[in-house]
């Protein structure tokens, strides 16, 4: 029994598919254009995030940004002054550096960056959150910012890369080394638990992974080297942890004896296995809630 075959004009099919793809790309471009923020949007808003959409994206204003008070970051005076100084140079239109803040989790790296808006937002500083998976769109982001009369910090939080990832190359090009010059009104501030952003293994030092191990190590260091300023955040001692706890409890208006407060704070840190500003805040949140349930304090510490 013969089977009738249908002749397919594959050239025509491919031509139609190309046409449909062109139409889809054109439609997406028009949609993204509708999402573009007008310049006046940056006058009233200080914080933004990059939202991926298809192969492109757009800037979205953050209506309720988390802006910590830098004064609440106790024990970081010298560290914060270095960060303030660089940011002050930037907002005044003077040369400044990209910054990498690295160190232990919960030590205030992210809060330090976000808190800059409280001090410099009125002078034209704007903060844009960019997730690691969107770094390949950095050229599109900077293109939208280049001609605006504001100073933009692209903020990438908890940044690190595995050996198999290649998106860090876009970041390297923006920081230094790309053919296109970085806009004068854009800097990158990133936080990471890793000093060099990429994993380092014993094989990197023994030469077991590659014949030219020094080249592999150089590749890993080249990204962090492109940050002009690197600031380390280190584990805090017990006195600093308790000072932060007392400060937060006082700010909330929590009525509890110092001895009782510190005893509970140390027990909390022991259960968490860490002492940090984040752990102190979490403890005070818990204490505040327990006291509020007993009617000893209002929901906002009143």
Backbone as CSV, one residue per row, in Angstrom:
resi,resn,N_x,N_y,N_z,CA_x,CA_y,CA_z,C_x,C_y,C_z
1,UNK,0.855,-1.194,0.000,0.000,0.000,0.000,0.887,1.238,0.000
2,UNK,0.713,2.096,-0.965,1.550,3.285,-1.088,1.060,4.383,-0.165
3,UNK,2.041,5.091,0.386,1.715,6.222,1.274,1.956,7.510,0.511
4,UNK,0.900,8.330,0.434,1.038,9.598,-0.268,1.868,10.564,0.575
5,UNK,2.910,11.072,0.004,3.755,12.051,0.705,3.344,13.457,0.287
6,UNK,3.495,14.371,1.201,3.163,15.768,0.945,4.455,16.541,0.787
7,UNK,4.614,17.188,-0.329,5.802,17.996,-0.547,5.690,19.291,0.249
8,UNK,6.714,19.577,1.021,6.739,20.783,1.856,7.802,21.732,1.335
9,UNK,7.411,22.953,1.110,8.343,23.972,0.671,9.016,24.557,1.918
10,UNK,10.128,23.938,2.313,10.792,24.363,3.546,11.332,25.788,3.446
11,UNK,11.696,26.208,2.275,12.146,27.583,2.122,11.053,28.568,2.486
12,UNK,9.834,28.256,2.058,8.694,29.136,2.360,8.402,29.117,3.857
13,UNK,8.469,27.928,4.470,8.191,27.808,5.905,9.186,28.627,6.716
14,UNK,10.464,28.497,6.367,11.499,29.252,7.082,11.331,30.752,6.895
15,UNK,10.925,31.135,5.691,10.694,32.554,5.426,9.561,33.096,6.290
16,UNK,8.480,32.300,6.414,7.346,32.714,7.242,7.746,32.784,8.721
17,UNK,8.559,31.814,9.162,8.995,31.822,10.550,9.852,33.053,10.848
18,UNK,10.740,33.376,9.928,11.565,34.580,10.104,10.697,35.821,10.185
19,UNK,9.663,35.858,9.359,8.754,37.012,9.365,8.030,37.113,10.706
20,UNK,7.559,35.964,11.223,6.863,35.972,12.510,7.798,36.393,13.642
21,UNK,9.041,35.932,13.603,10.004,36.329,14.624,10.276,37.821,14.567
22,UNK,10.366,38.358,13.369,10.579,39.807,13.228,9.412,40.586,13.803
23,UNK,8.188,40.085,13.534,7.006,40.757,14.076,6.997,40.695,15.596
24,UNK,7.372,39.521,16.143,7.401,39.385,17.594,8.431,40.301,18.228
25,UNK,9.597,40.406,17.615,10.638,41.276,18.130,10.220,42.737,18.055
26,UNK,9.557,43.101,16.975,9.081,44.473,16.828,8.029,44.802,17.878
27,UNK,7.134,43.847,18.125,6.091,44.062,19.131,6.703,44.199,20.520
28,UNK,7.692,43.325,20.821,8.338,43.388,22.124,9.068,44.716,22.297
29,UNK,9.706,45.193,21.239,10.406,46.467,21.304,9.442,47.608,21.608
30,UNK,8.259,47.555,20.958,7.259,48.603,21.221,6.760,48.528,22.656
31,UNK,6.551,47.287,23.144,6.072,47.132,24.515,7.102,47.651,25.515
32,UNK,8.384,47.326,25.287,9.423,47.790,26.195,9.536,49.308,26.165
33,UNK,9.325,49.896,24.983,9.382,51.351,24.873,8.298,51.993,25.737
34,UNK,7.135,51.333,25.838,6.060,51.857,26.661,6.420,51.821,28.142
35,UNK,7.311,50.885,28.520,7.712,50.754,29.914,8.824,51.723,30.315
36,UNK,9.473,52.347,29.350,10.600,53.210,29.657,10.142,54.369,30.536
37,UNK,10.875,54.578,31.607,10.532,55.652,32.520,10.878,57.005,31.908
38,UNK,9.995,57.979,32.021,10.329,59.329,31.554,11.371,59.938,32.486
39,UNK,12.169,60.860,31.990,13.229,61.463,32.824,12.715,62.055,34.126
40,UNK,11.497,62.586,34.108,10.986,63.212,35.327,10.704,62.196,36.427
41,UNK,10.610,60.894,36.069,10.361,59.870,37.087,11.515,59.776,38.072
42,UNK,12.720,60.118,37.637,13.883,60.030,38.514,13.947,61.200,39.486
43,UNK,13.129,62.196,39.261,13.129,63.346,40.160,12.476,62.986,41.494
44,UNK,11.392,62.238,41.434,10.668,61.922,42.656,11.006,60.570,43.257
45,UNK,11.599,59.671,42.477,11.945,58.341,42.966,13.455,58.204,43.054
46,UNK,13.908,57.502,44.097,15.340,57.338,44.306,15.815,55.904,44.078
47,UNK,14.924,54.938,44.171,15.306,53.525,44.080,14.554,52.853,42.933
48,UNK,15.274,51.998,42.215,14.703,51.316,41.052,15.258,49.893,40.977
49,UNK,14.599,49.085,40.182,15.110,47.746,39.897,14.991,47.488,38.403
50,UNK,15.892,46.673,37.886,15.830,46.281,36.484,14.986,45.027,36.382
51,UNK,13.920,45.110,35.579,13.019,43.984,35.390,13.247,43.380,34.015
52,UNK,13.565,42.112,34.001,13.777,41.423,32.734,12.437,41.149,32.072
53,UNK,12.395,41.335,30.758,11.184,41.039,29.988,11.621,40.544,28.621
54,UNK,11.409,39.257,28.387,11.851,38.674,27.133,13.361,38.759,27.024
55,UNK,13.821,39.247,25.877,15.257,39.430,25.675,15.729,40.821,26.091
56,UNK,14.816,41.609,26.619,15.158,42.959,27.043,14.766,43.181,28.479
57,UNK,14.392,44.401,28.792,13.989,44.726,30.146,13.684,46.203,30.285
58,UNK,13.351,46.597,31.485,13.000,47.993,31.735,13.257,48.326,33.202
59,UNK,13.369,49.605,33.496,13.559,50.080,34.858,12.208,50.284,35.527
60,UNK,12.094,49.790,36.731,10.855,49.917,37.496,11.150,50.643,38.803
61,UNK,10.369,51.660,39.108,10.553,52.407,40.349,10.116,51.564,41.539
62,UNK,10.826,51.696,42.645,10.479,51.022,43.899,9.803,52.049,44.792
63,UNK,8.521,51.865,45.022,7.745,52.871,45.758,8.078,52.903,47.246
64,UNK,8.452,51.765,47.811,8.728,51.699,49.254,10.103,51.072,49.484
65,UNK,11.158,51.807,49.186,12.507,51.247,49.329,12.900,51.076,50.798
66,UNK,13.737,50.090,51.044,14.310,49.862,52.367,15.586,50.680,52.467
67,UNK,15.537,51.748,53.253,16.688,52.643,53.386,17.106,52.674,54.851
68,UNK,18.023,51.816,55.258,18.474,51.796,56.656,19.212,53.086,57.004
69,UNK,19.227,53.396,58.278,20.013,54.526,58.764,21.446,54.057,58.978
70,UNK,22.387,54.742,58.350,23.780,54.344,58.511,24.228,54.485,59.962
71,UNK,23.570,55.381,60.694,23.900,55.539,62.109,23.571,54.327,62.940
72,UNK,22.707,53.449,62.428,22.361,52.220,63.144,23.384,51.111,62.934
73,UNK,24.311,51.303,61.999,25.323,50.285,61.724,26.525,50.534,62.633
74,UNK,26.372,50.133,63.876,27.414,50.392,64.865,28.641,49.522,64.599
75,UNK,29.786,50.050,64.975,31.022,49.311,64.825,31.607,49.353,63.433
76,UNK,31.009,50.150,62.540,31.477,50.206,61.158,31.877,51.623,60.753
77,UNK,32.266,52.437,61.715,32.515,53.851,61.442,33.560,54.054,60.353
78,UNK,34.721,53.410,60.470,35.786,53.609,59.487,35.389,53.045,58.125
79,UNK,34.717,51.911,58.161,34.267,51.296,56.909,33.274,52.183,56.191
80,UNK,32.307,52.705,56.928,31.278,53.544,56.327,31.854,54.861,55.822
81,UNK,32.851,55.389,56.502,33.448,56.649,56.060,34.145,56.474,54.717
82,UNK,34.772,55.314,54.513,35.404,55.044,53.214,34.347,54.982,52.120
83,UNK,33.217,54.368,52.427,32.138,54.254,51.457,31.494,55.605,51.199
84,UNK,31.286,56.370,52.256,30.720,57.714,52.117,31.624,58.605,51.263
85,UNK,32.918,58.553,51.530,33.854,59.420,50.824,33.812,59.167,49.321
86,UNK,33.834,57.903,48.934,33.789,57.567,47.511,32.478,58.012,46.887
87,UNK,31.376,57.808,47.612,30.059,58.196,47.105,29.929,59.703,47.035
88,UNK,30.507,60.407,47.996,30.469,61.871,47.990,31.207,62.419,46.768
89,UNK,32.356,61.837,46.458,33.091,62.242,45.256,32.230,62.036,44.009
90,UNK,31.533,60.911,43.990,30.721,60.554,42.830,29.577,61.534,42.619
91,UNK,28.819,61.820,43.667,27.646,62.691,43.511,28.054,64.140,43.223
92,UNK,29.278,64.521,43.602,29.773,65.864,43.307,30.352,65.969,41.901
93,UNK,30.358,64.856,41.167,30.856,64.876,39.808,32.347,64.682,39.681
94,UNK,32.992,64.238,40.761,34.431,64.001,40.739,34.720,62.519,40.460
95,UNK,35.932,62.176,40.058,36.272,60.770,39.835,36.041,59.931,41.090
96,UNK,35.534,58.738,40.892,35.261,57.807,42.001,35.390,56.382,41.475
97,UNK,35.380,55.429,42.388,35.636,54.039,42.037,34.408,53.159,42.225
98,UNK,34.365,52.065,41.455,33.433,50.986,41.736,33.858,50.320,43.042
99,UNK,32.872,49.779,43.774,33.155,49.267,45.112,32.642,47.837,45.255
100,UNK,33.492,46.996,45.824,33.105,45.638,46.202,33.147,45.533,47.722
101,UNK,32.001,45.213,48.319,31.921,45.007,49.756,31.813,43.498,49.992
102,UNK,32.784,42.933,50.677,32.803,41.488,50.849,32.982,41.143,52.329
103,UNK,32.557,39.957,52.681,32.764,39.517,54.055,31.659,38.624,54.552
104,UNK,31.650,38.427,55.866,30.716,37.515,56.507,29.271,37.946,56.274
105,UNK,28.393,36.959,56.230,26.969,37.239,56.042,26.420,37.987,57.260
106,UNK,25.473,38.886,56.978,24.800,39.591,58.058,25.595,40.692,58.721
107,UNK,26.715,41.101,58.131,27.564,42.105,58.783,27.273,43.529,58.341
108,UNK,26.266,43.718,57.487,25.843,45.073,57.135,26.251,45.542,55.757
109,UNK,26.707,44.652,54.897,27.160,45.063,53.563,26.017,45.690,52.760
110,UNK,24.903,44.980,52.661,23.770,45.484,51.880,23.174,46.742,52.510
111,UNK,23.062,46.744,53.825,22.509,47.915,54.520,23.370,49.142,54.293
112,UNK,24.694,48.944,54.232,25.598,50.075,54.010,25.349,50.721,52.658
113,UNK,25.117,49.895,51.623,24.868,50.442,50.286,23.496,51.119,50.235
114,UNK,22.473,50.432,50.721,21.124,51.000,50.662,21.008,52.268,51.495
115,UNK,21.749,52.323,52.605,21.690,53.498,53.465,22.250,54.753,52.824
116,UNK,23.037,54.591,51.765,23.586,55.768,51.075,22.494,56.647,50.485
117,UNK,21.356,56.040,50.134,20.255,56.834,49.577,19.736,57.848,50.591
118,UNK,19.744,57.472,51.864,19.265,58.391,52.884,20.137,59.618,53.016
119,UNK,21.416,59.496,52.702,22.346,60.612,52.845,22.582,61.380,51.558
120,UNK,22.479,60.682,50.405,22.843,61.327,49.148,21.707,61.374,48.121
121,UNK,20.549,60.821,48.469,19.437,60.849,47.531,19.025,62.265,47.164
122,UNK,19.083,63.170,48.138,18.724,64.559,47.879,19.722,65.288,47.012
123,UNK,20.918,64.694,46.826,21.945,65.312,45.993,22.014,64.684,44.604
124,UNK,21.014,63.853,44.282,20.950,63.302,42.934,21.368,61.852,42.807
125,UNK,21.676,61.192,43.926,22.055,59.778,43.847,20.815,58.912,43.646
126,UNK,20.922,57.953,42.743,19.853,56.996,42.502,20.446,55.583,42.530
127,UNK,19.694,54.652,43.115,20.164,53.279,43.276,19.316,52.355,42.413
128,UNK,19.985,51.512,41.626,19.292,50.574,40.746,19.733,49.157,41.081
129,UNK,18.798,48.338,41.478,19.089,46.948,41.822,19.132,46.103,40.547
130,UNK,20.232,45.394,40.360,20.405,44.524,39.190,20.787,43.138,39.684
131,UNK,19.964,42.144,39.375,20.258,40.777,39.794,21.356,40.169,38.924
132,UNK,22.020,39.183,39.489,23.145,38.573,38.790,22.744,38.034,37.423
133,UNK,21.572,37.421,37.352,21.152,36.817,36.085,20.837,37.856,35.013
134,UNK,20.772,39.126,35.396,20.493,40.187,34.432,21.741,40.988,34.052
135,UNK,22.900,40.544,34.503,24.118,41.299,34.227,24.428,41.381,32.736
136,UNK,23.978,40.388,31.971,24.257,40.435,30.538,23.530,41.587,29.850
137,UNK,22.579,42.205,30.556,21.844,43.333,29.990,22.414,44.686,30.453
138,UNK,23.591,44.664,31.042,24.196,45.917,31.500,24.334,46.963,30.395
139,UNK,24.720,46.587,29.171,24.785,47.620,28.123,23.447,48.309,27.881
140,UNK,22.355,47.546,27.931,21.025,48.141,27.729,20.666,49.069,28.885
141,UNK,21.074,48.694,30.108,20.773,49.520,31.277,21.530,50.843,31.209
142,UNK,22.828,50.770,30.963,23.634,51.990,30.944,23.250,52.906,29.795
143,UNK,22.754,52.332,28.706,22.319,53.156,27.575,21.176,54.071,27.985
144,UNK,20.293,53.586,28.862,19.167,54.401,29.309,19.586,55.477,30.301
145,UNK,20.734,55.304,30.949,21.128,56.209,32.026,22.142,57.264,31.604
146,UNK,22.828,57.025,30.507,23.994,57.816,30.135,23.724,59.318,30.096
147,UNK,22.589,59.727,29.560,22.336,61.160,29.340,21.459,61.800,30.413
148,UNK,21.161,61.061,31.490,20.305,61.612,32.536,21.133,62.413,33.545
149,UNK,20.572,63.487,34.099,21.324,64.372,35.009,21.337,63.881,36.449
150,UNK,21.533,62.589,36.656,21.596,62.008,37.991,22.828,61.121,38.072
151,UNK,23.144,60.685,39.294,24.275,59.789,39.516,23.712,58.433,39.931
152,UNK,24.039,57.401,39.190,23.430,56.088,39.383,24.444,55.073,39.912
153,UNK,24.038,54.372,40.960,24.786,53.215,41.434,24.011,51.962,41.047
154,UNK,24.633,51.107,40.244,24.059,49.808,39.934,24.446,48.872,41.069
155,UNK,23.447,48.379,41.785,23.676,47.607,43.010,23.352,46.141,42.755
156,UNK,24.376,45.287,42.868,24.185,43.845,42.726,24.526,43.193,44.059
157,UNK,23.525,42.625,44.701,23.672,42.094,46.055,23.992,40.604,46.022
158,UNK,24.825,40.179,46.965,25.175,38.765,47.127,25.699,38.175,45.823
159,UNK,26.695,38.826,45.284,27.203,38.464,43.963,28.307,37.420,44.082
160,UNK,28.192,36.378,43.294,29.254,35.378,43.181,28.988,34.582,41.915
161,UNK,30.039,33.957,41.411,29.927,33.225,40.152,30.559,31.848,40.290
162,UNK,29.919,30.875,39.660,30.524,29.552,39.544,31.463,29.541,38.351
163,UNK,32.308,28.544,38.314,33.306,28.488,37.260,32.686,28.372,35.872
164,UNK,31.486,27.779,35.800,30.867,27.552,34.498,30.103,28.764,33.986
165,UNK,29.896,29.782,34.833,29.121,30.952,34.434,29.968,31.926,33.624
166,UNK,29.314,32.565,32.662,30.028,33.519,31.812,29.452,34.925,31.913
167,UNK,28.349,35.104,32.656,27.723,36.426,32.724,28.630,37.453,33.385
168,UNK,29.623,37.004,34.158,30.517,37.950,34.809,31.330,38.744,33.795
169,UNK,31.411,38.264,32.567,32.201,38.965,31.563,31.571,40.308,31.202
170,UNK,30.238,40.393,31.223,29.581,41.679,30.978,29.939,42.666,32.085
171,UNK,30.010,42.159,33.316,30.366,43.019,34.433,31.814,43.486,34.300
172,UNK,32.700,42.587,33.895,34.097,42.967,33.686,34.218,44.062,32.632
173,UNK,33.451,43.914,31.559,33.518,44.903,30.478,33.018,46.260,30.940
174,UNK,31.969,46.271,31.767,31.440,47.545,32.255,32.421,48.194,33.229
175,UNK,32.996,47.402,34.102,33.917,47.950,35.085,35.163,48.516,34.424
176,UNK,35.700,47.753,33.476,36.929,48.191,32.816,37.294,47.156,31.762
177,UNK,37.617,47.601,30.598,38.122,46.685,29.587,37.247,46.545,28.365
178,UNK,36.007,47.058,28.406,35.140,46.991,27.239,35.457,48.097,26.257
179,UNK,35.029,47.910,25.024,35.280,48.918,23.994,34.467,50.183,24.254
180,UNK,33.235,50.007,24.751,32.383,51.163,25.042,32.725,51.723,26.419
181,UNK,32.895,53.017,26.500,33.250,53.662,27.761,32.062,53.639,28.716
182,UNK,32.356,53.389,29.984,31.304,53.434,30.994,30.852,54.874,31.190
183,UNK,29.539,55.116,31.299,29.052,56.483,31.521,29.647,57.077,32.793
184,UNK,29.926,58.359,32.761,30.493,59.020,33.935,29.521,59.097,35.101
185,UNK,28.231,58.910,34.821,27.240,59.008,35.887,26.801,57.639,36.404
186,UNK,27.600,56.607,36.170,27.257,55.249,36.596,28.446,54.606,37.306
187,UNK,28.175,54.036,38.490,29.144,53.202,39.200,28.481,51.885,39.566
188,UNK,29.297,50.900,39.895,28.805,49.597,40.340,29.245,49.370,41.781
189,UNK,28.277,49.088,42.653,28.560,48.668,44.021,28.004,47.246,44.149
190,UNK,28.836,46.314,44.555,28.415,44.924,44.683,28.790,44.391,46.058
191,UNK,27.991,43.470,46.565,28.310,42.789,47.812,28.503,41.307,47.524
192,UNK,29.352,40.687,48.325,29.618,39.268,48.116,30.193,38.665,49.393
193,UNK,29.944,37.385,49.591,30.595,36.660,50.678,32.010,36.243,50.281
194,UNK,32.316,36.334,48.982,33.624,35.938,48.483,34.445,37.168,48.111
195,UNK,35.667,37.185,48.535,36.517,38.336,48.248,36.799,38.468,46.753
196,UNK,36.939,37.353,46.061,37.272,37.382,44.637,36.087,37.003,43.749
197,UNK,34.890,36.887,44.350,33.642,36.672,43.613,33.532,35.293,42.967
198,UNK,34.638,34.602,42.796,34.617,33.287,42.176,35.286,32.293,43.101
199,UNK,34.904,31.002,43.024,35.469,29.995,43.936,36.949,29.777,43.688
200,UNK,37.667,29.578,44.782,39.082,29.246,44.693,39.294,27.865,45.316
201,UNK,40.054,27.033,44.656,40.250,25.670,45.107,41.734,25.416,45.305
202,UNK,42.018,24.374,46.088,43.406,24.018,46.303,44.105,23.704,44.987
203,UNK,43.329,23.179,44.027,43.926,22.840,42.734,44.474,24.073,42.038
204,UNK,43.910,25.258,42.356,44.405,26.483,41.737,45.849,26.767,42.155
205,UNK,46.217,26.287,43.336,47.555,26.534,43.837,48.520,25.384,43.555
206,UNK,47.968,24.191,43.337,48.828,23.033,43.123,49.071,22.743,41.659
207,UNK,48.226,23.335,40.793,48.407,23.099,39.377,47.769,21.821,38.894
208,UNK,46.908,21.193,39.713,46.289,19.935,39.320,45.196,20.134,38.295
209,UNK,44.579,21.337,38.278,43.435,21.551,37.393,43.878,21.854,35.970
210,UNK,44.921,22.663,35.812,45.364,23.068,34.484,46.883,23.063,34.432
211,UNK,47.411,22.933,33.235,48.849,22.983,33.066,49.370,24.351,33.459
212,UNK,48.673,25.411,33.008,49.046,26.783,33.356,48.093,27.292,34.431
213,UNK,48.303,26.813,35.643,47.380,27.144,36.741,47.362,28.626,37.029
214,UNK,48.514,29.317,36.827,48.554,30.742,37.140,47.597,31.536,36.256
215,UNK,47.320,31.042,35.038,46.376,31.728,34.160,44.954,31.568,34.668
216,UNK,44.636,30.391,35.199,43.300,30.179,35.761,43.075,31.064,36.975
217,UNK,44.092,31.183,37.821,43.976,32.044,38.994,43.839,33.501,38.573
218,UNK,44.614,33.917,37.580,44.548,35.292,37.097,43.170,35.631,36.563
219,UNK,42.540,34.694,35.879,41.192,34.912,35.341,40.200,35.157,36.471
220,UNK,40.351,34.426,37.562,39.432,34.578,38.680,39.643,35.900,39.417
221,UNK,40.904,36.334,39.512,41.190,37.570,40.227,40.883,38.807,39.399
222,UNK,40.816,38.655,38.083,40.674,39.817,37.214,39.354,40.541,37.415
223,UNK,38.324,39.846,37.843,37.035,40.501,38.063,37.090,41.385,39.301
224,UNK,37.527,40.836,40.434,37.572,41.639,41.662,38.576,42.774,41.544
225,UNK,39.627,42.584,40.740,40.616,43.646,40.551,40.027,44.866,39.868
226,UNK,38.931,44.701,39.162,38.331,45.818,38.448,37.511,46.728,39.363
227,UNK,37.298,46.305,40.577,36.695,47.197,41.573,37.834,48.004,42.197
228,UNK,37.773,49.326,42.047,38.851,50.155,42.560,38.960,50.116,44.067
229,UNK,37.826,49.893,44.743,37.818,49.847,46.200,37.169,48.540,46.649
230,UNK,37.855,47.814,47.502,37.275,46.626,48.126,37.270,46.854,49.631
231,UNK,36.128,46.625,50.238,35.941,46.883,51.669,35.537,45.588,52.343
232,UNK,36.298,45.189,53.344,36.013,43.954,54.060,35.114,44.183,55.261
233,UNK,34.162,43.274,55.457,33.276,43.274,56.622,33.573,41.997,57.396
234,UNK,33.986,42.149,58.653,34.497,41.017,59.414,33.551,40.659,60.566
235,UNK,33.669,39.439,61.077,32.815,39.040,62.209,32.984,40.007,63.373
236,UNK,31.894,40.315,64.043,31.957,41.274,65.140,32.153,40.559,66.464
237,UNK,32.736,41.288,67.405,32.925,40.711,68.728,31.654,40.854,69.549
238,UNK,31.684,40.287,70.731,30.493,40.262,71.586,30.082,41.658,72.021
239,UNK,31.041,42.511,72.331,30.705,43.857,72.800,29.954,44.645,71.729
240,UNK,30.399,44.532,70.485,29.727,45.250,69.403,28.328,44.698,69.186
241,UNK,28.197,43.380,69.219,26.880,42.742,69.046,25.906,43.228,70.117
242,UNK,26.363,43.289,71.360,25.479,43.739,72.444,25.179,45.223,72.327
243,UNK,26.143,46.005,71.850,25.897,47.436,71.661,24.814,47.666,70.614
244,UNK,24.842,46.885,69.546,23.812,46.995,68.509,22.454,46.598,69.078
245,UNK,22.441,45.540,69.879,21.188,45.089,70.483,20.600,46.169,71.388
246,UNK,21.439,46.776,72.213,20.954,47.839,73.106,20.439,49.023,72.303
247,UNK,21.154,49.370,71.249,20.740,50.510,70.419,19.382,50.257,69.777
248,UNK,19.180,49.072,69.222,17.911,48.756,68.569,16.770,48.699,69.581
249,UNK,17.032,48.135,70.744,15.996,48.049,71.770,15.594,49.447,72.243
250,UNK,16.565,50.330,72.381,16.269,51.706,72.788,15.470,52.422,71.712
251,UNK,15.849,52.210,70.454,15.129,52.842,69.344,13.674,52.389,69.320
252,UNK,13.423,51.134,69.633,12.055,50.610,69.643,11.285,51.008,70.902
253,UNK,11.962,51.526,71.899,11.294,51.863,73.154,10.959,50.652,73.992
254,UNK,11.771,49.603,73.911,11.506,48.376,74.665,11.978,48.543,76.105
255,UNK,11.082,48.290,77.024,11.399,48.446,78.445,11.820,47.089,79.009
256,UNK,13.115,46.928,79.167,13.683,45.689,79.675,15.037,46.026,80.277
257,UNK,15.373,45.360,81.354,16.642,45.660,82.005,17.807,45.282,81.090
258,UNK,18.893,46.006,81.250,20.072,45.738,80.408,20.570,44.315,80.602
259,UNK,20.577,43.857,81.819,21.073,42.505,82.096,20.215,41.449,81.421
260,UNK,18.897,41.610,81.544,17.977,40.658,80.924,18.089,40.703,79.403
261,UNK,18.199,41.926,78.868,18.324,42.099,77.419,19.570,41.392,76.892
262,UNK,20.686,41.625,77.548,21.931,41.054,77.067,21.971,39.545,77.231
263,UNK,21.400,39.042,78.311,21.357,37.590,78.507,20.571,36.910,77.397
264,UNK,19.397,37.477,77.089,18.575,36.897,76.016,19.249,37.054,74.651
265,UNK,19.910,38.188,74.442,20.582,38.422,73.162,21.705,37.414,72.939
266,UNK,22.457,37.105,73.984,23.542,36.138,73.862,22.997,34.727,73.637
267,UNK,21.901,34.403,74.287,21.287,33.092,74.065,20.794,32.964,72.624
268,UNK,20.222,34.049,72.105,19.750,34.056,70.714,20.916,33.844,69.744
269,UNK,22.014,34.568,69.992,23.187,34.430,69.123,23.762,33.024,69.193
270,UNK,23.726,32.421,70.384,24.237,31.056,70.537,23.401,30.076,69.729
271,UNK,22.083,30.269,69.744,21.196,29.386,68.957,21.411,29.574,67.459
272,UNK,21.688,30.809,67.050,21.906,31.089,65.633,23.313,30.741,65.179
273,UNK,24.216,30.597,66.122,25.594,30.281,65.774,26.346,31.420,65.135
274,UNK,25.921,32.661,65.429,26.588,33.814,64.820,26.261,35.073,65.603
275,UNK,27.167,36.042,65.536,26.919,37.380,66.071,27.074,38.365,64.921
276,UNK,26.006,39.070,64.608,26.041,40.048,63.526,24.923,41.051,63.735
277,UNK,24.961,42.117,62.936,23.886,43.095,63.003,22.550,42.492,62.619
278,UNK,22.563,41.586,61.657,21.323,40.930,61.236,20.753,40.083,62.363
279,UNK,21.610,39.328,63.044,21.158,38.490,64.158,20.608,39.371,65.277
280,UNK,21.262,40.505,65.550,20.782,41.423,66.584,19.399,41.959,66.231
281,UNK,19.198,42.337,64.977,17.898,42.860,64.556,16.821,41.790,64.664
282,UNK,17.149,40.569,64.267,16.176,39.487,64.352,15.797,39.206,65.801
283,UNK,16.777,39.275,66.694,16.476,39.074,68.118,15.550,40.168,68.639
284,UNK,15.856,41.415,68.295,15.041,42.533,68.787,13.631,42.453,68.192
285,UNK,13.502,42.007,66.937,12.167,41.809,66.366,11.378,40.794,67.189
286,UNK,12.041,39.704,67.546,11.365,38.669,68.332,11.002,39.188,69.719
287,UNK,11.937,39.877,70.350,11.676,40.433,71.674,10.545,41.451,71.626
288,UNK,10.569,42.303,70.639,9.527,43.314,70.475,8.156,42.645,70.358
289,UNK,8.073,41.599,69.543,6.798,40.904,69.366,6.309,40.256,70.643
290,UNK,7.222,39.634,71.396,6.818,38.980,72.640,6.324,39.990,73.668
291,UNK,7.007,41.129,73.760,6.577,42.170,74.700,5.256,42.792,74.276
292,UNK,5.056,42.932,72.963,3.801,43.507,72.468,2.624,42.597,72.782
293,UNK,2.823,41.287,72.676,1.748,40.347,73.000,1.347,40.445,74.471
294,UNK,2.290,40.811,75.305,2.002,40.952,76.732,1.497,42.347,77.084
295,UNK,1.376,43.198,76.068,0.885,44.551,76.298,1.887,45.471,76.944
296,UNK,3.174,45.095,76.916,4.206,45.908,77.546,4.812,46.941,76.617
297,UNK,4.446,46.862,75.353,4.965,47.809,74.382,4.015,47.841,73.192
298,UNK,3.940,48.973,72.500,3.084,49.068,71.340,3.712,48.397,70.135
299,UNK,2.935,48.272,69.050,3.441,47.599,67.854,4.642,48.292,67.237
300,UNK,4.797,49.584,67.476,5.939,50.322,66.939,6.860,50.808,68.050
301,UNK,6.780,50.177,69.181,7.664,50.567,70.264,7.202,51.762,71.050
302,UNK,5.919,52.150,70.841,5.391,53.321,71.546,4.937,52.955,72.951
